[in-house]
């Protein structure tokens, strides 16, 4: 547990030492995997330049980014941080680690199937090669990824993927309106992807399945926000951090299990987007 806390707060060398001591006391495959990952990350970032702000520890790969770009990145994330504190009523306890990979091609990580299977440990890892300024697309992704860091800390890494991705899409400014008619049809016919299937990784989904999973996740988070407010979303995350199951947290806040949530969404989608 000490190693996990140190790794999440960007004290990777201390985390590796704690995990080595843990393994010396008792071998454990999961701890070995985390240690190997931390060692790879530490080796990869050994030559990175660093910068700190009030809320972030930045790691920049190489020297390819201009000073103006770096200042804009810091300012953008600081502004996003303030937005999320206001929306979610929560301030992370430690600075958030942000690693910017300047030699990896920029792409939309929120849509990459390989990325969706990665453990979100509260750190931001963004490839930015080929980007010279904070474009609207990069700004959207930074907000999305930072939201995951907040959700990770608020839920103690216990948030189901559908809610995690739904909140992140809300915060980046997406709307389910463009998917509304299709979602209304899916839910009316009972052909939607069930929420218990969306609790885990989306990595194994085909491209069409992943698109549906993201759309359903956004629509569900929007429904909870619109019907009950962002404060109840924050309360769900708090209950999850205390060890509650997802459905128990939903019943305690929005008074719905998965079946009832599905029925309420079916009705709402029909009213808003149905024929």
ChimeraX attribute file (.defattr): number of C-alpha atoms within 10 A of each C-alpha:
attribute: neighborCount
match mode: 1-to-1
recipient: residues
	/A:1	10
	/A:2	13
	/A:3	23
	/A:4	18
	/A:5	13
	/A:6	16
	/A:7	23
	/A:8	21
	/A:9	19
	/A:10	19
	/A:11	14
	/A:12	20
	/A:13	14
	/A:14	16
	/A:15	24
	/A:16	23
	/A:17	14
	/A:18	19
	/A:19	22
	/A:20	17
	/A:21	13
	/A:22	17
	/A:23	15
	/A:24	10
	/A:25	9
	/A:26	9
	/A:27	12
	/A:28	12
	/A:29	9
	/A:30	9
	/A:31	18
	/A:32	15
	/A:33	11
	/A:34	17
	/A:35	22
	/A:36	14
	/A:37	13
	/A:38	18
	/A:39	16
	/A:40	11
	/A:41	12
	/A:42	15
	/A:43	11
	/A:44	11
	/A:45	17
	/A:46	10
	/A:47	12
	/A:48	17
	/A:49	13
	/A:50	13
	/A:51	12
	/A:52	14
	/A:53	13
	/A:54	9
	/A:55	18
	/A:56	20
	/A:57	19
	/A:58	22
	/A:59	20
	/A:60	19
	/A:61	22
	/A:62	14
	/A:63	11
	/A:64	14
	/A:65	18
	/A:66	11
	/A:67	10
	/A:68	11
	/A:69	14
	/A:70	18
	/A:71	11
	/A:72	14
	/A:73	19
	/A:74	21
	/A:75	13
	/A:76	16
	/A:77	19
	/A:78	15
	/A:79	12
	/A:80	21
	/A:81	20
	/A:82	13
	/A:83	15
	/A:84	17
	/A:85	13
	/A:86	11
	/A:87	15
	/A:88	20
	/A:89	12
	/A:90	15
	/A:91	15
	/A:92	15
	/A:93	9
	/A:94	13
	/A:95	17
	/A:96	23
	/A:97	21
	/A:98	25
	/A:99	20
	/A:100	21
	/A:101	20
	/A:102	19
	/A:103	14
	/A:104	13
	/A:105	13
	/A:106	15
	/A:107	16
	/A:108	14
	/A:109	16
	/A:110	16
	/A:111	13
	/A:112	14
	/A:113	17
	/A:114	13
	/A:115	15
	/A:116	20
	/A:117	14
	/A:118	11
	/A:119	10
	/A:120	16
	/A:121	16
	/A:122	24
	/A:123	24
	/A:124	20
	/A:125	17
	/A:126	21
	/A:127	19
	/A:128	21
	/A:129	16
	/A:130	14
	/A:131	14
	/A:132	13
	/A:133	16
	/A:134	17
	/A:135	10
	/A:136	9
	/A:137	11
	/A:138	20
	/A:139	16
	/A:140	19
	/A:141	20
	/A:142	21
	/A:143	24
	/A:144	24
	/A:145	25
	/A:146	24
	/A:147	26
	/A:148	23
	/A:149	23
	/A:150	24
	/A:151	28
	/A:152	22
	/A:153	22
	/A:154	24
	/A:155	22
	/A:156	18
	/A:157	20
	/A:158	22
	/A:159	25
	/A:160	21
	/A:161	22
	/A:162	26
	/A:163	26
	/A:164	24
	/A:165	26
	/A:166	24
	/A:167	25
	/A:168	27
	/A:169	28
	/A:170	20
	/A:171	20
	/A:172	19
	/A:173	10
	/A:174	15
	/A:175	15
	/A:176	20
	/A:177	15
	/A:178	11
	/A:179	16
	/A:180	19
	/A:181	16
	/A:182	16
	/A:183	25
	/A:184	23
	/A:185	18
	/A:186	17
	/A:187	20
	/A:188	17
	/A:189	10
	/A:190	13
	/A:191	10
	/A:192	17
	/A:193	15
	/A:194	15
	/A:195	21
	/A:196	13
	/A:197	13
	/A:198	18
	/A:199	16
	/A:200	15
	/A:201	18
	/A:202	24
	/A:203	15
	/A:204	13
	/A:205	14
	/A:206	11
	/A:207	14
	/A:208	8
	/A:209	13
	/A:210	19
	/A:211	15
	/A:212	19
	/A:213	24
	/A:214	22
	/A:215	24
	/A:216	28
	/A:217	26
	/A:218	25
	/A:219	26
	/A:220	22
	/A:221	23
	/A:222	23
	/A:223	17
	/A:224	19
	/A:225	16
	/A:226	10
	/A:227	11
	/A:228	13
	/A:229	14
	/A:230	18
	/A:231	15
	/A:232	19
	/A:233	21
	/A:234	19
	/A:235	20
	/A:236	27
	/A:237	28
	/A:238	20
	/A:239	22
	/A:240	23
	/A:241	19
	/A:242	14
	/A:243	13
	/A:244	17
	/A:245	16
	/A:246	21
	/A:247	19
	/A:248	17
	/A:249	23
	/A:250	23
	/A:251	16
	/A:252	16
	/A:253	18
	/A:254	18
	/A:255	12
	/A:256	17
	/A:257	16
	/A:258	16
	/A:259	12
	/A:260	13
	/A:261	19
	/A:262	18
	/A:263	16
	/A:264	15
	/A:265	22
	/A:266	21
	/A:267	14
	/A:268	14
	/A:269	23
	/A:270	18
	/A:271	11
	/A:272	12
	/A:273	16
	/A:274	16
	/A:275	8
